[in-house]
């Protein structure tokens, strides 16, 4: 059993209380026994070191420890921020290699927390991609620019905001928290919160993969702290502290937008990663086999991932074929224990919301294509099952779709709505050509989405691809003829606009989002007074004609 005390200014802090992580698979063997064990341990019972159900434990931080973490972060940041960009990029490269070297362990930690094996592998692959040399190189190009203009050296430099506090989501805390590596590379100090409901993966990742690298590089001791505590208490503490500059928050849109307002009121920069309602547009010339595979990513983790597809717009000429392919693919997506390599579905707690949204959609004219029931571990229908069948819903016409919650709101359960517009107008001549008005109407629908994480297009028409890229403003990331969920080196993995990222939301390179631009001019042989007027007025000969 691994034990992780709070990590404050490079040291283990004294422990008053432990939070225990129980192997998620044990719940399938004896749910009541696992719940009873977790409850007894929370009450202070001594753990049995031979009990394989106990994966590890993480300390619950005291108020003084969380305050000390902020003070230490503020004290350490000036020295860390003064490290050259190259040296901080070396830190990022070392962390990247450490993650690769221990990727198998990382996957097992996530499985123990309840993530299906294939989903855990995707998460770790994403962490590796997002810390890749290509991604850090893309960031580096935007962090610093130098050029000579006349007798001045001009520099545009991004500098870390100061102290960043990071609150990851409960459903994928460890992998998402690793975006904080980029905040460190920007020159910030970082305080990471390990959620009380899932603290072990965060503590393991940051202690084993990041803190160890900082220690090897002899970084300032307070540049990283890892704490765990009551969410409201920690948030209020961060908002009230003069030692906090940015709050990097993952969570629901409703809560996140409100936190963003509070951040601005308190003089903090909010960096928000919130809910998603991603769309996929499948045009008449699409590769339907691969499009269906990408769309089926909706059901990974029972759709409890913000960046999976949540609705599809299918051109009416290929809608029936696409539905047929999806029905076949969905039939093979199965529930089960996290360690099973064939499992993609996770337990769903909000089954009441699922039933209400589905029933409402059907009552309003949508068609249930497949799914719609609770199921047991073996995939059989069971009214008390903890899993949900992957569910396909067909919604005909934009007018109906705009009124359907299953289309317009994030659904955090395995429900995919396929919107089929009215039959498109007449085709233009030529293979692969199509009615631009119908395509633009699809883009209008997608642009009206109040969320804005990712959007995808499937089409072989180069003109439509360019039209999609030029005219679809919604979303931090656009994907074309590609996996919707997959990560791509060199571009951000997260970020979006609207309810997905708030008014400042965009594709999220955390090195950029947790830094600010500073301009520098270094002159050579410049006479100040002469240059004041020289820079403000046109040359004398052009001004001879007087004002106009």
C-alpha positions as CSV (number, residue, x, y, z in Angstrom):
1,X,0.0,0.0,0.0
2,X,1.5,3.3,-1.1
3,X,1.2,6.3,1.2
4,X,1.4,9.9,0.1
5,X,1.4,12.6,2.7
6,X,0.7,16.2,1.6
7,X,3.7,17.5,-0.3
8,X,4.5,21.0,0.9
9,X,7.6,22.9,-0.3
10,X,9.4,19.8,-1.3
11,X,8.7,17.9,1.9
12,X,6.2,15.4,3.3
13,X,3.9,17.2,5.8
14,X,2.7,15.6,9.1
15,X,-0.5,13.5,8.6
16,X,-3.7,14.0,10.7
17,X,-6.0,11.9,8.6
18,X,-5.8,9.6,5.6
19,X,-8.0,9.2,2.5
20,X,-8.0,5.6,1.3
21,X,-8.2,4.3,-2.3
22,X,-10.1,1.0,-2.7
23,X,-9.5,-1.1,-5.8
24,X,-12.6,-0.5,-8.0
25,X,-12.8,-4.1,-9.0
26,X,-13.5,-5.2,-5.5
27,X,-16.9,-3.5,-5.7
28,X,-17.9,-6.1,-8.3
29,X,-16.9,-8.9,-5.9
30,X,-18.5,-7.5,-2.8
31,X,-20.0,-4.0,-3.1
32,X,-21.2,-3.8,0.5
33,X,-17.9,-5.2,1.8
34,X,-15.9,-2.6,-0.1
35,X,-18.1,0.2,1.0
36,X,-17.9,-0.9,4.6
37,X,-14.1,-1.1,4.4
38,X,-13.9,2.4,3.0
39,X,-16.2,3.7,5.7
40,X,-14.3,2.0,8.5
41,X,-11.0,3.3,7.2
42,X,-12.5,6.8,7.0
43,X,-13.5,6.5,10.6
44,X,-9.9,5.7,11.6
45,X,-9.7,1.9,11.6
46,X,-6.2,0.5,11.2
47,X,-5.7,-0.8,7.6
48,X,-4.8,-4.5,7.1
49,X,-1.5,-4.4,5.2
50,X,-2.4,-7.7,3.6
51,X,-5.8,-6.5,2.3
52,X,-5.3,-6.3,-1.5
53,X,-8.4,-4.2,-1.8
54,X,-6.6,-1.2,-0.3
55,X,-4.6,0.4,-3.2
56,X,-3.1,3.3,-1.3
57,X,-3.8,6.3,0.8
58,X,-3.4,10.1,0.5
59,X,-3.3,12.6,3.4
60,X,-6.1,15.0,4.0
61,X,-4.3,18.4,4.3
62,X,-4.9,20.7,7.2
63,X,-5.8,24.3,6.7
64,X,-2.4,25.5,7.8
65,X,-0.7,23.1,5.4
66,X,-2.8,24.4,2.4
67,X,-2.0,28.0,3.4
68,X,1.7,27.1,3.7
69,X,1.6,25.6,0.2
70,X,0.5,29.0,-1.1
71,X,3.1,30.9,0.8
72,X,5.9,28.5,-0.3
73,X,4.6,28.8,-3.9
74,X,4.8,32.6,-3.9
75,X,8.3,32.5,-2.3
76,X,9.7,30.0,-4.9
77,X,8.2,31.5,-8.0
78,X,10.6,34.4,-8.7
79,X,13.6,32.1,-8.8
80,X,11.8,29.5,-10.9
81,X,10.4,32.1,-13.3
82,X,13.9,33.4,-13.8
83,X,15.1,30.1,-15.1
84,X,15.6,30.3,-18.8
85,X,12.8,29.0,-21.1
86,X,15.2,26.4,-22.4
87,X,15.8,25.0,-18.9
88,X,12.1,24.9,-18.1
89,X,11.5,23.1,-21.4
90,X,14.1,20.6,-20.4
91,X,12.0,20.0,-17.3
92,X,9.0,19.3,-19.5
93,X,11.1,16.9,-21.7
94,X,12.3,15.0,-18.6
95,X,8.7,14.7,-17.3
96,X,7.6,13.4,-20.7
97,X,10.3,10.7,-20.6
98,X,9.4,9.8,-17.1
99,X,5.8,9.3,-18.1
100,X,6.8,7.1,-21.0
101,X,9.1,5.0,-18.8
102,X,6.3,4.4,-16.3
103,X,3.3,4.4,-18.6
104,X,2.3,0.8,-17.7
105,X,2.3,1.7,-14.0
106,X,0.2,4.8,-14.7
107,X,-2.4,2.7,-16.6
108,X,-2.6,0.3,-13.6
109,X,-3.2,3.2,-11.2
110,X,-6.1,4.5,-13.3
111,X,-7.6,1.0,-13.6
112,X,-7.5,0.7,-9.8
113,X,-9.5,3.9,-9.6
114,X,-12.1,2.4,-11.9
115,X,-11.1,3.4,-15.4
116,X,-11.6,0.7,-18.1
117,X,-8.2,-0.5,-19.3
118,X,-8.6,0.8,-22.9
119,X,-9.7,4.1,-21.6
120,X,-6.8,4.3,-19.2
121,X,-4.4,3.6,-22.0
122,X,-6.0,6.4,-24.0
123,X,-5.6,8.8,-21.1
124,X,-2.0,8.0,-20.6
125,X,-1.3,8.2,-24.4
126,X,-2.9,11.6,-24.2
127,X,-0.6,12.7,-21.4
128,X,2.4,11.5,-23.4
129,X,1.2,13.3,-26.6
130,X,0.5,16.5,-24.7
131,X,4.0,16.6,-23.2
132,X,5.7,15.6,-26.5
133,X,8.6,17.5,-28.0
134,X,6.3,18.6,-30.8
135,X,3.9,20.1,-28.3
136,X,6.5,21.9,-26.2
137,X,8.1,23.2,-29.4
138,X,4.8,24.7,-30.6
139,X,4.5,26.4,-27.2
140,X,8.1,27.6,-27.2
141,X,7.6,29.4,-30.5
142,X,4.8,31.4,-28.9
143,X,6.5,32.0,-25.6
144,X,9.3,34.1,-26.9
145,X,10.1,36.1,-30.1
146,X,13.1,38.3,-30.9
147,X,13.9,40.5,-33.9
148,X,15.9,43.6,-34.8
149,X,14.0,46.6,-36.1
150,X,16.2,49.5,-37.0
151,X,18.4,50.4,-34.0
152,X,16.2,48.4,-31.5
153,X,16.1,44.8,-30.4
154,X,12.4,43.9,-30.0
155,X,11.3,41.0,-27.7
156,X,7.9,39.6,-27.2
157,X,8.1,37.4,-24.2
158,X,5.4,35.5,-22.2
159,X,6.0,35.3,-18.5
160,X,4.3,33.1,-15.9
161,X,1.4,34.7,-14.1
162,X,2.9,33.6,-10.7
163,X,1.1,31.0,-8.6
164,X,-1.4,28.7,-10.2
165,X,-3.9,26.5,-8.2
166,X,-5.2,23.5,-10.1
167,X,-8.4,21.7,-9.3
168,X,-8.9,18.6,-11.6
169,X,-12.2,16.8,-12.4
170,X,-13.3,13.9,-10.3
171,X,-13.9,11.6,-13.3
172,X,-10.4,11.8,-14.7
173,X,-8.4,13.6,-12.1
174,X,-4.9,12.2,-12.6
175,X,-4.6,12.5,-16.4
176,X,-6.2,16.0,-16.6
177,X,-4.1,17.3,-13.7
178,X,-1.0,16.7,-15.8
179,X,-1.8,19.8,-17.8
180,X,-0.3,21.5,-14.8
181,X,3.1,20.5,-16.1
182,X,2.7,23.1,-18.8
183,X,1.8,25.8,-16.2
184,X,5.1,24.9,-14.4
185,X,7.0,25.1,-17.7
186,X,5.6,28.6,-18.2
187,X,7.4,29.7,-15.1
188,X,4.6,29.4,-12.5
189,X,4.6,27.8,-9.2
190,X,1.8,25.2,-8.9
191,X,-0.5,23.9,-6.1
192,X,-2.3,20.8,-7.2
193,X,-5.4,19.6,-5.4
194,X,-6.0,15.8,-5.2
195,X,-9.8,15.4,-5.1
196,X,-11.0,13.6,-2.0
197,X,-13.1,11.2,-4.0
198,X,-10.1,10.2,-6.2
199,X,-6.9,11.4,-4.7
200,X,-4.6,8.4,-5.3
201,X,-4.0,8.8,-9.0
202,X,-3.2,12.5,-8.7
203,X,-0.8,12.0,-5.8
204,X,0.9,9.1,-7.5
205,X,1.4,11.0,-10.8
206,X,2.7,14.2,-9.3
207,X,4.9,12.6,-6.7
208,X,6.4,9.8,-9.0
209,X,6.4,11.6,-12.3
210,X,6.8,15.3,-11.6
211,X,8.1,16.1,-8.1
212,X,11.0,13.6,-8.6
213,X,12.1,15.5,-11.8
214,X,12.0,18.9,-10.0
215,X,14.1,17.5,-7.2
216,X,16.6,16.1,-9.6
217,X,16.9,19.5,-11.3
218,X,17.3,21.2,-7.9
219,X,14.2,23.4,-8.6
220,X,13.1,25.8,-5.8
221,X,11.4,23.8,-3.1
222,X,8.1,25.5,-3.0
223,X,7.5,25.5,-6.8
224,X,5.2,22.5,-6.4
225,X,2.8,21.4,-3.6
226,X,0.2,18.7,-3.6
227,X,-2.7,19.0,-1.2
228,X,-6.1,17.5,-0.6
229,X,-9.1,19.0,1.1
230,X,-12.7,20.1,1.2
231,X,-13.3,21.7,-2.3
232,X,-15.3,24.7,-1.0
233,X,-12.7,25.4,1.7
234,X,-9.8,25.3,-0.7
235,X,-11.5,27.4,-3.3
236,X,-12.5,30.1,-0.8
237,X,-8.9,30.0,0.5
238,X,-7.5,30.4,-3.0
239,X,-9.8,33.3,-3.9
240,X,-9.0,35.1,-0.7
241,X,-5.2,34.7,-0.9
242,X,-2.9,37.3,-2.2
243,X,-0.5,34.4,-3.0
244,X,-2.7,33.1,-5.8
245,X,-2.8,34.5,-9.4
246,X,-4.6,31.9,-11.5
247,X,-7.2,29.2,-10.7
248,X,-7.2,26.3,-13.2
249,X,-10.6,24.7,-12.7
250,X,-12.2,21.6,-14.2
251,X,-15.9,20.8,-13.7
252,X,-19.4,21.4,-14.8
253,X,-20.4,24.5,-16.8
254,X,-22.8,25.8,-14.2
255,X,-20.3,25.7,-11.4
256,X,-17.3,26.7,-13.5
257,X,-18.9,29.8,-15.0
258,X,-19.8,31.0,-11.5
259,X,-16.3,30.3,-10.3
260,X,-15.0,32.3,-13.2
261,X,-17.0,35.3,-12.1
262,X,-15.7,34.9,-8.6
263,X,-12.1,34.7,-9.8
264,X,-12.5,38.0,-11.8
265,X,-14.1,39.7,-8.8
266,X,-11.1,38.5,-6.6
267,X,-8.5,39.6,-9.2
268,X,-7.6,36.1,-10.2
269,X,-7.3,34.8,-13.8
270,X,-9.7,31.9,-14.4
271,X,-8.6,29.0,-16.7
272,X,-11.8,26.9,-17.1
273,X,-12.1,23.4,-18.5
274,X,-15.9,22.7,-18.4
275,X,-18.5,20.6,-20.0
276,X,-18.7,19.7,-23.7
277,X,-21.4,18.9,-26.3
278,X,-19.3,18.0,-29.3
279,X,-20.8,17.6,-32.8
280,X,-19.8,15.5,-35.8
281,X,-20.9,16.5,-39.3
282,X,-21.0,13.5,-41.7
283,X,-21.5,14.6,-45.3
284,X,-22.8,12.5,-48.3
285,X,-19.3,11.7,-49.6
286,X,-17.9,10.6,-46.2
287,X,-16.0,7.4,-45.6
288,X,-18.8,5.9,-43.6
289,X,-16.9,3.0,-42.0
290,X,-14.3,5.3,-40.5
291,X,-16.9,8.0,-39.6
292,X,-18.9,5.4,-37.7
293,X,-15.8,4.3,-35.8
294,X,-15.0,7.9,-34.8
295,X,-18.6,8.5,-33.8
296,X,-18.7,5.4,-31.6
297,X,-16.0,7.0,-29.5
298,X,-19.1,8.7,-27.9
299,X,-19.5,5.6,-25.7
300,X,-16.0,5.4,-24.3
301,X,-16.3,5.5,-20.5
302,X,-20.1,5.5,-20.9
303,X,-19.8,9.0,-22.5
304,X,-18.6,10.4,-19.1
305,X,-15.8,12.3,-20.9
306,X,-16.4,15.9,-21.9
307,X,-14.6,15.6,-25.3
308,X,-16.4,12.7,-26.9
309,X,-19.0,13.2,-29.6
310,X,-22.5,13.9,-28.2
311,X,-24.5,14.6,-31.4
312,X,-24.1,13.9,-35.1
313,X,-25.5,15.7,-38.1
314,X,-25.9,13.1,-40.8
315,X,-26.6,14.1,-44.4
316,X,-30.0,12.6,-45.3
317,X,-28.6,10.7,-48.3
318,X,-26.3,8.6,-46.1
319,X,-28.1,8.7,-42.7
320,X,-29.7,5.3,-42.9
321,X,-26.4,3.7,-43.9
322,X,-24.6,5.4,-41.1
323,X,-27.2,4.3,-38.6
324,X,-26.8,0.7,-39.7
325,X,-23.1,0.8,-39.2
326,X,-23.4,2.4,-35.8
327,X,-25.9,-0.1,-34.6
328,X,-23.5,-2.9,-35.4
329,X,-20.5,-1.1,-33.7
330,X,-22.5,-0.2,-30.6
331,X,-23.6,-3.8,-30.1
332,X,-19.9,-4.8,-29.5
333,X,-19.3,-2.1,-26.8
334,X,-19.7,-3.9,-23.5
335,X,-19.6,-3.3,-19.8
336,X,-17.5,-5.1,-17.2
337,X,-14.6,-4.8,-14.8
338,X,-12.0,-2.1,-15.3
339,X,-9.1,-4.5,-15.9
340,X,-10.8,-6.3,-18.7
341,X,-9.2,-5.2,-22.0
342,X,-12.4,-5.6,-23.9
343,X,-14.5,-3.3,-21.7
344,X,-15.3,0.3,-22.6
345,X,-18.4,1.1,-20.5
346,X,-18.1,2.5,-17.0
347,X,-20.8,2.4,-14.3
348,X,-23.2,5.4,-14.5
349,X,-24.6,7.0,-11.4
350,X,-27.0,9.5,-12.9
351,X,-29.4,7.0,-14.5
352,X,-32.4,9.2,-13.5
353,X,-31.2,12.0,-15.7
354,X,-30.6,9.6,-18.6
355,X,-34.1,8.2,-18.4
356,X,-35.7,11.6,-18.2
357,X,-33.9,13.1,-21.1
358,X,-34.5,10.0,-23.3
359,X,-38.2,9.8,-22.4
360,X,-38.6,13.5,-23.1
361,X,-36.9,13.2,-26.5
362,X,-39.1,10.3,-27.6
363,X,-42.2,12.1,-26.4
364,X,-41.2,15.0,-28.6
365,X,-40.9,12.9,-31.8
366,X,-37.3,11.5,-31.7
367,X,-36.9,7.8,-32.5
368,X,-35.1,5.4,-30.2
369,X,-32.9,3.3,-32.6
370,X,-31.2,1.1,-30.0
371,X,-30.4,0.8,-26.3
372,X,-32.2,2.7,-23.6
373,X,-31.9,0.2,-20.7
374,X,-29.9,-0.4,-17.6
375,X,-27.7,-3.5,-17.8
376,X,-25.7,-5.7,-15.5
377,X,-21.9,-6.5,-15.7
378,X,-22.5,-9.3,-18.2
379,X,-24.5,-7.0,-20.5
380,X,-28.0,-8.4,-19.8
381,X,-30.8,-6.0,-19.2
382,X,-31.3,-5.4,-15.5
383,X,-33.4,-2.7,-13.9
384,X,-30.9,-2.4,-11.0
385,X,-27.8,-2.6,-13.2
386,X,-25.0,-0.1,-12.7
387,X,-24.3,0.2,-16.4
388,X,-26.4,1.7,-19.3
389,X,-26.8,0.4,-22.8
390,X,-25.2,2.6,-25.4
391,X,-28.2,4.4,-26.8
392,X,-28.8,5.8,-30.3
393,X,-31.5,8.4,-30.8
394,X,-32.6,9.7,-34.2
395,X,-33.9,13.3,-34.4
396,X,-35.3,14.4,-37.8
397,X,-35.0,18.1,-38.7
398,X,-33.2,21.0,-37.2
399,X,-36.3,22.5,-35.8
400,X,-37.0,19.4,-33.6
401,X,-33.3,19.1,-32.8
402,X,-33.1,22.7,-31.5
403,X,-35.8,21.9,-28.9
404,X,-34.3,18.5,-27.8
405,X,-32.2,18.4,-24.7
406,X,-30.5,15.3,-25.8
407,X,-29.0,17.4,-28.7
408,X,-28.6,20.8,-27.1
409,X,-27.3,20.0,-23.6
410,X,-24.3,17.9,-22.5
411,X,-25.4,14.3,-21.8
412,X,-23.0,12.7,-19.3
413,X,-24.2,9.2,-20.0
414,X,-24.2,6.9,-23.1
415,X,-26.7,8.7,-25.3
416,X,-25.9,9.8,-28.9
417,X,-28.4,11.9,-30.9
418,X,-28.2,11.6,-34.7
419,X,-29.7,14.7,-36.3
420,X,-31.0,14.1,-39.9
421,X,-31.8,17.4,-41.7
422,X,-34.6,17.7,-44.2
423,X,-33.5,16.5,-47.6
424,X,-30.8,18.8,-49.0
425,X,-31.4,20.9,-52.1
426,X,-30.4,19.9,-55.6
427,X,-26.8,18.8,-56.2
428,X,-24.5,20.8,-58.3
429,X,-22.8,19.0,-61.2
430,X,-19.7,17.1,-60.6
431,X,-18.7,14.2,-58.4
432,X,-18.5,15.0,-54.8
433,X,-20.2,18.4,-55.1
434,X,-23.0,19.4,-52.9
435,X,-25.5,22.1,-52.0
436,X,-23.5,24.8,-50.2
437,X,-26.6,26.2,-48.6
438,X,-27.3,22.8,-46.9
439,X,-23.7,22.6,-45.7
440,X,-23.9,26.2,-44.3
441,X,-27.1,25.4,-42.5
442,X,-25.3,22.5,-40.8
443,X,-22.5,24.9,-39.8
444,X,-25.1,27.4,-38.5
445,X,-26.5,24.7,-36.3
446,X,-23.1,23.8,-34.9
447,X,-22.1,27.4,-34.4
448,X,-25.3,27.9,-32.3
449,X,-24.1,25.3,-29.8
450,X,-23.6,27.0,-26.5
451,X,-20.8,24.6,-25.7
452,X,-17.5,24.7,-27.6
453,X,-14.9,22.0,-27.1
454,X,-14.4,19.9,-30.3
455,X,-16.2,19.5,-33.6
456,X,-15.5,17.1,-36.4
457,X,-16.2,16.8,-40.1
458,X,-16.2,13.7,-42.4
459,X,-16.1,14.6,-46.1
460,X,-13.7,14.0,-49.0
461,X,-14.6,17.4,-50.6
462,X,-11.6,19.7,-50.3
463,X,-13.7,22.8,-50.7
464,X,-16.1,21.8,-48.0
465,X,-13.2,20.9,-45.7
466,X,-11.9,24.5,-46.1
467,X,-15.4,25.9,-45.7
468,X,-15.8,24.0,-42.4
469,X,-12.4,25.2,-41.2
470,X,-13.1,28.8,-42.2
471,X,-16.7,29.2,-41.1
472,X,-17.1,27.0,-38.0
473,X,-16.1,29.4,-35.1
474,X,-17.4,27.1,-32.4
475,X,-14.9,24.9,-30.6
476,X,-11.4,25.0,-29.4
477,X,-10.4,22.1,-31.7
478,X,-11.6,21.1,-35.1
479,X,-10.9,17.6,-36.5
480,X,-11.4,16.5,-40.1
481,X,-11.6,12.8,-41.2
482,X,-9.9,11.8,-37.9
483,X,-10.6,10.3,-34.5
484,X,-12.7,12.8,-32.6
485,X,-11.3,11.7,-29.3
486,X,-7.7,11.1,-30.2
487,X,-4.9,13.4,-29.2
488,X,-2.6,15.1,-31.8
489,X,1.0,16.2,-31.0
490,X,1.6,19.9,-31.6
491,X,-2.0,21.1,-30.9
492,X,-3.8,21.6,-27.6
493,X,-5.7,18.6,-26.1
494,X,-8.2,20.7,-24.2
495,X,-10.0,24.1,-24.3
496,X,-13.0,25.7,-25.8
497,X,-15.4,28.6,-25.9
498,X,-18.9,29.3,-24.6
499,X,-20.0,27.1,-21.7
500,X,-16.9,24.9,-22.2
501,X,-14.4,27.6,-21.3
502,X,-16.2,30.8,-20.3
503,X,-15.8,34.2,-22.0
504,X,-12.0,33.8,-22.1
505,X,-12.1,30.3,-23.4
506,X,-10.2,29.0,-26.4
507,X,-8.0,26.1,-27.4
508,X,-5.9,25.6,-24.2
509,X,-2.2,25.6,-24.3
510,X,-1.7,26.0,-20.5
511,X,1.8,27.5,-21.1
512,X,0.0,30.4,-22.8
513,X,-3.2,30.5,-20.7
514,X,-1.2,30.8,-17.4
515,X,1.2,33.4,-18.7
516,X,1.0,37.0,-20.0
517,X,2.7,38.8,-22.8
518,X,5.4,41.4,-22.1
519,X,7.0,43.6,-24.8
520,X,10.6,44.7,-24.5
521,X,12.5,47.3,-26.6
522,X,16.3,47.5,-26.2
523,X,17.7,50.5,-28.1
524,X,21.2,51.3,-29.4
525,X,22.4,54.9,-29.9
526,X,18.9,56.4,-29.6
527,X,18.4,60.0,-28.5
528,X,15.2,59.9,-26.3
529,X,13.7,63.3,-27.0
530,X,14.2,63.0,-30.8
531,X,12.7,59.6,-30.8
532,X,9.6,60.7,-28.9
533,X,8.5,63.0,-31.7
534,X,10.0,60.9,-34.4
535,X,7.8,58.0,-33.4
536,X,4.7,60.1,-33.0
537,X,4.7,62.3,-36.1
538,X,5.1,61.7,-39.9
539,X,8.4,62.9,-41.5
540,X,8.6,66.7,-42.0
541,X,8.2,66.7,-45.8
542,X,5.0,64.7,-45.7
543,X,3.5,67.1,-43.1
544,X,4.3,70.2,-45.0
545,X,0.9,70.4,-46.5
546,X,-0.6,71.0,-43.1
547,X,-3.5,69.2,-41.3
548,X,-6.4,67.9,-43.3
